[in-house]
Amino acid sequence: MIQAFCTDRKPPAERAEYWTDAVGKAFIRLEVHTQAETKIHGTIRQACVAGIQVGSLEASPQRMVRTAPLIAADGDDSLVVSLQRTGYGIATQDGRETPVAAGQLVILDTRRPYALDFTCPVRQHLATVPRQLVELPDSALRLATGRTYSPGHGISGILASYVNGLVTITDRCIRAPDHCNFAPASTEFLRQGIVDVLTALIALEGSAGEQAAVEQAILQRLRAYIRAHLDEPTLAPATVAAAHHISVRYLYQLFQDEPMTVGRWIKRLRLEACRRDLLRPELAGQTVAAIAHRWGFASHAHFSRAFRTVYGLSPAQWRQAGVPQAAPLPATGPLPRRPDK
């Protein structure tokens, strides 16, 4: 079935209600809030291809909202694939606000609230895919929805091309309905095509998110291990990697987004431990060299230089001054990167 809607056919006073109804009939029920000072304009061309709603939408600046009451009322269970052709918008779902520029793709889940804000006239190509056709867990889906994808890269480019192609077919059918008698088998293949590509994109995004979670868990174990073995003179990137059955290269990769490399972090933790011990009254009888050696510094001269660089005083001056606090180990922000020794 082919449908076409245009607000210009209605009197100005009826256009807002007509447009909200048209969006719901063509794609999904949404609250539509237009700008009071802007003349309401909207056109939709839409067709159903083997259960997939496909079409194009042109609209004046407005806000479209999928609310919790609407979700409860209609029970729709679909994924909306929206390709921004012209204009600019912001998609919001699951607390993420994502700018959507011309040429970008966004996926939205109709079972959870979302909003689309357009501050200028826009044109979109849309496909609404029943959720049950995408055989992936919700955990993967939540990592993929509410995010933008560039059509110029990988699977998202294939999906964008597919949506564009289906919309082109829809437009041709509207202009020449007599030439759109597709065999049922053909439409089934068209449906399966977009479902397969959409599933591949969600699976890719989900696996990337799962990988990030795994890497964060490994990082937490690495940090705990380093702190627990900080007083061992042999503690170094190579021994940390060996203890966790990973390569040194992968260890550095895990720390690449941290404020400092793993080797420098170990060194800074040792300096922090020495700083605390230098101020402990019960250790006043121990030499600076003994404290440094206990925390893995083999060279007293190297330790003294490193200590002065971080705290601005030599270890002996620090102990004599009895400074109660020191600059804490930085948690965020980039530091100069040097090769680990």
Secondary structure, DSSP 4 states (H G I P E B T S, - for coil): -EEEEEGGGS-GGGHHHHHHHHHHHHT---EEEE-TTS---EEEEEEEETTEEEEEEEE-SEEEEE-HHHHHHH---EEEEEEEEES-EEEEETTEEEEE-TT-EEEEETTS-EEEEESS-EEEEEEEEEGGGS-S-HHHHHHHTT-EE-TTSHHHHHHHHHHHHHHHHHHHHHH-GGG----HHHHHHHHHHHHHHHHHHHHHHHHHHHHHHHHHHHHHHHHHHHHHTTT-TT-SHHHHHHHTT--HHHHHHHTTTSSS-HHHHHHHHHHHHHHHHHT-GGGTTS-HHHHHHHTT---HHHHHHHHHHHHSS-HHHHHHHT----PPPP-SS--------
